[in-house]
Amino acid sequence: MSDRWISTFLDAQAAELGAARNTLLAYGRDLKDVDGWLASKDTDFETATTAQIEDYLIHCDAQGLAKSTRARRLSAIKQLYRFAFEEGWRSDNPAIQIASPGQDKRLPKTLDEGEVDRLLASARSFGRDEHDRVRDTCLMELLYATGMRVSELVSLPVSSARGDPQMLLILGKGGKERMVPLSTSARLALFDWIKLRDDKQQKKEDNGAAPSRFLFPSRGASGYLTRHWFYARIKSLAVHAGVDPSKVTPHTLRHAFATHLLAGGADLRAIQTMLGHADVATTEIYTHVVDERLTQLVLDHHPLAKDDRKSGGKTSSDGQ
């Protein structure tokens, strides 16, 4: 019975919501673990009570599982029961009132505008030849201009980038498409790279190679540059730029895109759409990044804050 519940739920997630394969695998693993624990208590999803689900979470805590893992498992349970209720398998949702253990909120690492400028300048000067420099410049400009995930960037089809586009069509998680506008510098970098890319590809095709449909073709099995390659490349660019490489990953450029837009007054919903977030709550984390940076700005530069530090944090009323 429980196996049927899990498989039907996962099929629905894939068909109706376009859930990514990794997401479905994670749901499956979590729900299998819950099912195994319930079976050890002579129950299953169909008959489990709220108290038993709470006992399962206590069991997870006793195992030393992180808050994030426990929160994810509870989320999977809640979604399964929401689906079961809609399908009429149960007349109640025993998990609906259970509070999430929550996660320790970690603000995403980001880069300031000066660091991004240095990375972009590094891309223009670091490579061994013109081909590498133009390619790296295009990669970095597109990443910062659009906030794409690195997997979306390296697998871009060349057809989506032809004709000096004002907007770029991106295929995101779950096969969902979104349009993201391109900056002038990104469009210029794209124009230069396509010209060089096409010339090189034509020479390969003249020698019998098959044409590539990717903007960033590679001899690898996938046919395009890998995420691992780009991860290593961006670290090298950071070292060349004099930016701490521990701060720099493709994802921090995505964070920088969102944070800098928000700090510049962009609408949160627009940023959500460009990032491809399904829920605006995911995008709201960037408001905390901006708030934290503004707070630090005041602490570092406001004259009263400086006076407060000099006095050891005491006010005129201290000690009265």
KETORZA-339588 format. One record per residue (C-alpha): x, z negated, y negated. Coordinates in Angstrom, 3 decimals, always signed. Each point is the difference from the previous one (the first is absolute). Layout:
REM residues N
+----------+----------+----------+
|     east |       up |    north |
+----------+----------+----------+
|        X |        Z |        Y |
...
+----------+----------+----------+
REM end
This chain:
REM residues 320
+----------+----------+----------+
|     east |       up |    north |
+----------+----------+----------+
|   +0.000 |   +0.000 |   +0.000 |
|   +2.699 |   -1.026 |   -2.506 |
|   +2.031 |   +3.124 |   +0.765 |
|   -3.038 |   +2.127 |   -0.851 |
|   -0.489 |   -1.898 |   -3.258 |
|   +3.610 |   +0.555 |   -1.037 |
|   +0.204 |   +3.673 |   +1.002 |
|   -3.323 |   +0.899 |   -1.652 |
|   +0.977 |   -1.864 |   -3.181 |
|   +3.369 |   +1.789 |   -0.161 |
|   -1.631 |   +3.389 |   +0.609 |
|   -2.401 |   -0.682 |   -2.879 |
|   +2.854 |   -1.039 |   -2.306 |
|   +1.827 |   +3.230 |   +0.787 |
|   -3.041 |   +2.258 |   -0.350 |
|   -1.834 |   -1.552 |   -2.945 |
|   +2.778 |   -1.494 |   -2.112 |
|   +2.900 |   +2.214 |   +0.947 |
|   +2.134 |   -3.012 |   +0.890 |
|   +3.643 |   +0.843 |   +0.600 |
|   +1.447 |   -0.176 |   +3.516 |
|   +2.239 |   -2.986 |   -0.838 |
|   -2.997 |   -1.874 |   -1.421 |
|   -2.009 |   +0.639 |   +3.167 |
|   +2.888 |   -1.139 |   +2.185 |
|   +0.282 |   -3.225 |   -2.013 |
|   -3.756 |   -0.650 |   +0.297 |
|   +0.179 |   +0.645 |   +3.735 |
|   +2.916 |   -2.389 |   +0.543 |
|   -1.620 |   -2.765 |   -2.043 |
|   -3.403 |   +0.305 |   +1.666 |
|   +1.556 |   +0.120 |   +3.485 |
|   +1.754 |   -3.286 |   -0.774 |
|   -3.264 |   -1.582 |   -1.167 |
|   -1.798 |   +1.334 |   +3.074 |
|   +2.627 |   -1.462 |   +2.314 |
|   -0.278 |   -3.431 |   -1.617 |
|   -3.812 |   +0.054 |   +0.122 |
|   +0.130 |   +0.980 |   +3.679 |
|   +2.168 |   -3.053 |   +0.687 |
|   -2.850 |   -2.088 |   -1.454 |
|   -2.603 |   +1.765 |   +2.202 |
|   -1.562 |   +1.888 |   -2.892 |
|   +0.253 |   +3.382 |   -1.713 |
|   -0.877 |   +1.752 |   -3.265 |
|   -3.674 |   +0.180 |   +0.972 |
|   -0.424 |   -3.771 |   +0.440 |
|   +2.803 |   -1.568 |   -2.091 |
|   -1.013 |   -2.571 |   -2.593 |
|   +1.369 |   -0.664 |   -3.471 |
|   +1.685 |   -3.157 |   +1.311 |
|   +1.767 |   +1.961 |   +2.747 |
|   +1.309 |   +2.586 |   -2.458 |
|   +1.271 |   -2.831 |   -2.216 |
|   +1.672 |   -1.526 |   +3.079 |
|   +1.708 |   +3.340 |   +0.625 |
|   +1.426 |   -0.013 |   -3.537 |
|   +1.224 |   -3.576 |   +0.527 |
|   +1.647 |   +1.222 |   +3.202 |
|   +1.735 |   +2.778 |   -1.982 |
|   +1.203 |   -2.543 |   -2.559 |
|   +1.363 |   -2.227 |   +2.783 |
|   +1.938 |   +2.992 |   +1.306 |
|   +1.755 |   +0.189 |   -3.355 |
|   -1.501 |   +3.339 |   -1.040 |
|   +0.407 |   +0.856 |   -3.671 |
|   -2.930 |   -0.311 |   -2.398 |
|   +0.006 |   +3.757 |   -0.439 |
|   -0.355 |   +0.534 |   +3.771 |
|   -2.831 |   -2.537 |   +0.289 |
|   -1.755 |   +1.542 |   -2.997 |
|   +0.304 |   +3.465 |   +1.538 |
|   -1.428 |   -1.176 |   +3.319 |
|   -2.939 |   -1.694 |   -1.688 |
|   -0.616 |   +3.185 |   -1.974 |
|   -0.098 |   +1.999 |   +3.251 |
|   -2.452 |   -2.513 |   +1.510 |
|   -2.262 |   +0.147 |   -3.061 |
|   -0.031 |   +3.778 |   -0.030 |
|   -0.796 |   +0.152 |   +3.711 |
|   -2.916 |   -2.388 |   -0.428 |
|   -1.261 |   +1.842 |   -3.068 |
|   -0.037 |   +3.167 |   +2.111 |
|   -1.663 |   -1.860 |   +2.911 |
|   -2.719 |   -1.282 |   -2.317 |
|   -0.668 |   +3.499 |   -1.368 |
|   -0.151 |   +1.381 |   +3.546 |
|   -2.411 |   -2.730 |   +1.076 |
|   +2.373 |   -1.469 |   +2.585 |
|   -0.368 |   -3.405 |   -1.633 |
|   -2.649 |   -1.374 |   -2.320 |
|   +2.540 |   -2.109 |   -1.884 |
|   +3.583 |   +0.164 |   -1.243 |
|   +1.800 |   -3.162 |   +1.173 |
|   +3.114 |   +0.740 |   -2.081 |
|   -1.609 |   +0.700 |   -3.357 |
|   +0.368 |   -3.523 |   -1.411 |
|   +3.546 |   -0.627 |   +1.239 |
|   +2.447 |   -0.203 |   -2.892 |
|   +3.149 |   +2.053 |   +0.241 |
|   +3.251 |   -1.926 |   +0.377 |
|   +1.197 |   +2.196 |   -2.831 |
|   +3.433 |   +1.375 |   -0.654 |
|   +2.769 |   -1.193 |   -2.228 |
|   -0.345 |   +2.592 |   -2.737 |
|   +3.261 |   +1.763 |   -0.548 |
|   +0.167 |   +2.208 |   -3.042 |
|   +1.430 |   +3.427 |   +0.772 |
|   +3.570 |   +0.634 |   -1.127 |
|   +0.173 |   +2.533 |   -2.775 |
|   +2.482 |   +1.584 |   -2.383 |
|   +0.048 |   +0.076 |   -3.779 |
|   -0.117 |   +3.303 |   -1.863 |
|   +3.728 |   -0.045 |   -0.725 |
|   +0.826 |   -0.328 |   +3.704 |
|   -2.322 |   +2.883 |   +0.851 |
|   +1.633 |   +2.159 |   -2.679 |
|   +3.415 |   -0.729 |   +1.506 |
|   -1.223 |   +0.930 |   +3.478 |
|   -1.412 |   +3.294 |   -1.264 |
|   +3.277 |   +0.733 |   -1.819 |
|   +1.893 |   -0.840 |   +3.202 |
|   -2.057 |   +2.529 |   +1.961 |
|   +0.985 |   +2.706 |   -2.496 |
|   +3.737 |   -0.694 |   +0.368 |
|   +0.704 |   -1.593 |   +3.401 |
|   -0.347 |   +2.788 |   +2.585 |
|   +2.862 |   +1.965 |   +1.528 |
|   -1.384 |   +3.309 |   -1.297 |
|   -2.793 |   +1.503 |   -2.089 |
|   -2.362 |   +0.125 |   +2.990 |
|   +0.281 |   -3.757 |   +0.619 |
|   -0.290 |   -0.902 |   -3.675 |
|   -3.082 |   +2.163 |   -0.608 |
|   -1.647 |   -1.248 |   +3.223 |
|   +0.708 |   -3.660 |   -0.778 |
|   -1.237 |   +0.407 |   -3.570 |
|   -3.246 |   +1.521 |   +1.260 |
|   -0.486 |   -2.778 |   +2.576 |
|   +0.582 |   -2.770 |   -2.541 |
|   -2.041 |   +1.592 |   -2.797 |
|   -2.970 |   +0.593 |   +2.308 |
|   +0.187 |   -3.509 |   +1.437 |
|   +0.042 |   -1.687 |   -3.412 |
|   -2.529 |   +2.410 |   -1.562 |
|   -2.622 |   -0.396 |   +2.732 |
|   +0.581 |   -3.336 |   +1.762 |
|   -0.188 |   +1.770 |   +3.363 |
|   +0.831 |   -1.767 |   +3.229 |
|   +3.320 |   +1.282 |   +1.323 |
|   -1.698 |   +1.448 |   +3.102 |
|   -2.321 |   +1.988 |   -2.277 |
|   +2.917 |   +1.237 |   -2.095 |
|   +2.341 |   +1.265 |   +2.707 |
|   -2.797 |   +1.760 |   +1.911 |
|   -1.490 |   +1.865 |   -2.984 |
|   -0.911 |   +3.609 |   +0.864 |
|   +1.661 |   +2.490 |   -2.321 |
|   -3.373 |   +1.702 |   -0.545 |
|   -1.237 |   -3.050 |   -1.927 |
|   +2.843 |   +0.306 |   -2.503 |
|   +0.021 |   +3.712 |   -0.811 |
|   -1.152 |   +1.532 |   -3.258 |
|   +1.223 |   -2.732 |   -2.392 |
|   -2.886 |   -2.370 |   +0.811 |
|   -1.307 |   -2.496 |   -2.548 |
|   -1.282 |   -2.141 |   +2.883 |
|   +1.384 |   -0.586 |   +3.465 |
|   -2.268 |   -0.222 |   +3.054 |
|   +1.189 |   -2.844 |   +2.239 |
|   -1.108 |   -0.645 |   +3.567 |
|   -0.118 |   -3.776 |   +0.389 |
|   -0.828 |   -2.598 |   +2.628 |
|   -2.781 |   +0.913 |   +2.395 |
|   +0.148 |   +3.634 |   -1.087 |
|   -1.492 |   -0.815 |   -3.414 |
|   +0.949 |   +2.348 |   -2.824 |
|   +0.563 |   -0.918 |   -3.638 |
|   +1.138 |   +1.820 |   -3.132 |
|   +2.790 |   -1.449 |   -2.148 |
|   +1.118 |   +1.455 |   -3.354 |
|   +3.638 |   +1.038 |   -0.451 |
|   +2.188 |   -0.866 |   -2.976 |
|   +1.846 |   +2.764 |   -1.845 |
|   +3.357 |   -1.114 |   +1.400 |
|   -1.401 |   -0.045 |   +3.545 |
|   -1.404 |   +3.515 |   -0.421 |
|   +3.354 |   +1.293 |   -1.270 |
|   +1.830 |   -1.665 |   +2.906 |
|   -2.528 |   +1.493 |   +2.428 |
|   +0.406 |   +3.491 |   -1.498 |
|   +3.799 |   -0.157 |   +0.294 |
|   -0.109 |   -1.292 |   +3.563 |
|   -2.505 |   +2.564 |   +1.314 |
|   +2.140 |   +2.843 |   -1.330 |
|   +3.107 |   -1.375 |   +1.734 |
|   -1.940 |   -0.938 |   +3.149 |
|   -1.550 |   +3.467 |   +0.318 |
|   +3.351 |   +1.737 |   -0.439 |
|   +1.577 |   -2.112 |   +2.748 |
|   -2.988 |   +0.409 |   +2.332 |
|   +0.023 |   +3.770 |   -0.486 |
|   +3.633 |   +0.163 |   +1.065 |
|   -0.826 |   -2.028 |   +3.119 |
|   -2.960 |   +2.237 |   +0.819 |
|   +2.180 |   +3.087 |   -0.460 |
|   +2.193 |   -1.472 |   +2.745 |
|   -2.952 |   -0.488 |   +2.319 |
|   -1.172 |   -3.512 |   -0.881 |
|   -3.718 |   -0.767 |   -0.062 |
|   -1.601 |   -0.584 |   -3.422 |
|   -0.656 |   -3.606 |   -1.027 |
|   -3.286 |   -1.161 |   -1.465 |
|   +1.540 |   -3.160 |   -1.508 |
|   +1.220 |   -0.563 |   -3.554 |
|   +3.027 |   -1.901 |   +1.325 |
|   +0.881 |   +1.780 |   +3.259 |
|   +2.408 |   -1.439 |   +2.538 |
|   +1.504 |   +0.976 |   +3.349 |
|   -1.438 |   -3.183 |   +1.565 |
|   -2.841 |   -0.127 |   +2.500 |
|   -2.629 |   -0.649 |   -2.689 |
|   +1.102 |   +3.002 |   -2.054 |
|   +0.383 |   -2.051 |   -3.193 |
|   +2.268 |   -2.727 |   -1.384 |
|   -0.528 |   -3.348 |   +1.684 |
|   -0.922 |   -3.275 |   -1.664 |
|   +3.194 |   -1.529 |   +1.402 |
|   +2.114 |   +2.712 |   -1.594 |
|   -1.649 |   -0.518 |   -3.376 |
|   +0.304 |   -3.781 |   +0.269 |
|   +3.781 |   +0.347 |   +0.449 |
|   +0.205 |   +2.639 |   -2.725 |
|   -1.737 |   -2.131 |   -2.615 |
|   +2.396 |   -2.872 |   +0.773 |
|   +2.946 |   +2.324 |   -0.696 |
|   -1.613 |   +1.133 |   -3.251 |
|   -0.464 |   -3.647 |   -1.007 |
|   +3.686 |   -0.796 |   +0.576 |
|   +1.001 |   +3.073 |   -2.023 |
|   -2.419 |   -1.021 |   -2.771 |
|   +1.316 |   -3.563 |   -0.187 |
|   -3.377 |   -1.412 |   +1.064 |
|   -0.066 |   -2.809 |   +2.564 |
|   -0.710 |   +1.894 |   +3.261 |
|   -1.794 |   -3.029 |   +1.495 |
|   -2.708 |   +0.578 |   -2.611 |
|   -0.390 |   +3.704 |   +0.660 |
|   -2.141 |   +1.559 |   +2.734 |
|   -2.469 |   +2.888 |   -0.108 |
|   -2.750 |   -2.631 |   -0.154 |
|   +1.450 |   -1.694 |   -3.106 |
|   -0.294 |   +3.354 |   -1.786 |
|   -3.683 |   +0.005 |   +0.991 |
|   -0.316 |   -3.528 |   -1.392 |
|   +1.826 |   +1.038 |   -3.183 |
|   -2.416 |   +2.907 |   -0.466 |
|   -3.013 |   -2.341 |   +0.163 |
|   +1.525 |   -2.839 |   -2.013 |
|   +1.230 |   +2.227 |   -2.829 |
|   -3.342 |   +1.793 |   -0.224 |
|   -1.881 |   -3.287 |   -0.141 |
|   +2.370 |   -1.439 |   -2.605 |
|   -0.592 |   +3.155 |   -2.051 |
|   -3.751 |   -0.595 |   -0.018 |
|   -1.175 |   +2.196 |   +2.893 |
|   -3.340 |   -0.789 |   +1.629 |
|   +0.263 |   -1.982 |   +3.256 |
|   -2.555 |   +2.232 |   +1.749 |
|   +1.974 |   +3.113 |   -0.933 |
|   +3.171 |   -1.555 |   +1.433 |
|   -1.935 |   -0.935 |   +3.166 |
|   -1.046 |   +3.639 |   +0.426 |
|   +3.512 |   +1.349 |   -0.571 |
|   +1.550 |   -2.474 |   +2.445 |
|   -2.628 |   +0.765 |   +2.625 |
|   -1.071 |   -3.641 |   +0.392 |
|   -3.331 |   -0.385 |   +1.788 |
|   -0.708 |   -3.300 |   -1.796 |
|   +0.717 |   -0.775 |   -3.660 |
|   +0.948 |   -3.543 |   +1.070 |
|   +3.189 |   +1.486 |   +1.469 |
|   +0.827 |   +1.570 |   -3.369 |
|   -0.685 |   -3.232 |   -1.901 |
|   +3.294 |   -1.453 |   +1.241 |
|   +1.673 |   +2.054 |   -2.740 |
|   -1.873 |   -1.919 |   -2.701 |
|   +1.833 |   -3.109 |   +1.218 |
|   +3.335 |   +1.825 |   -0.220 |
|   -0.716 |   +1.029 |   -3.594 |
|   -1.248 |   -3.485 |   -0.912 |
|   +3.141 |   -1.578 |   +1.456 |
|   +2.266 |   +2.391 |   -1.913 |
|   -1.856 |   -0.625 |   -3.264 |
|   +0.265 |   -3.755 |   +0.532 |
|   +3.744 |   +0.294 |   +0.589 |
|   +0.293 |   +2.206 |   -3.077 |
|   -1.546 |   -2.749 |   -2.147 |
|   +2.186 |   -2.687 |   +1.585 |
|   +3.131 |   +2.054 |   -0.609 |
|   -0.691 |   +1.202 |   -3.525 |
|   -2.578 |   -2.131 |   -1.813 |
|   +1.724 |   -2.312 |   -2.534 |
|   -2.176 |   -2.986 |   +0.910 |
|   +0.801 |   +0.485 |   +3.693 |
|   +3.717 |   +0.026 |   -0.867 |
|   -0.397 |   -3.186 |   -2.038 |
|   -1.841 |   -1.588 |   +2.918 |
|   +2.866 |   +0.802 |   +2.383 |
|   +2.558 |   -1.426 |   -2.419 |
|   -1.943 |   -3.258 |   -0.208 |
|   -0.195 |   -0.274 |   +3.757 |
|   -3.679 |   +0.893 |   +0.085 |
|   -1.035 |   -2.994 |   -2.153 |
|   -2.613 |   +0.337 |   -2.732 |
|   -0.245 |   -2.051 |   -3.160 |
|   -2.582 |   -2.228 |   +1.665 |
|   +2.271 |   -0.831 |   +2.984 |
|   +0.886 |   -3.649 |   +0.216 |
|   -2.671 |   -1.144 |   -2.472 |
+----------+----------+----------+
REM end
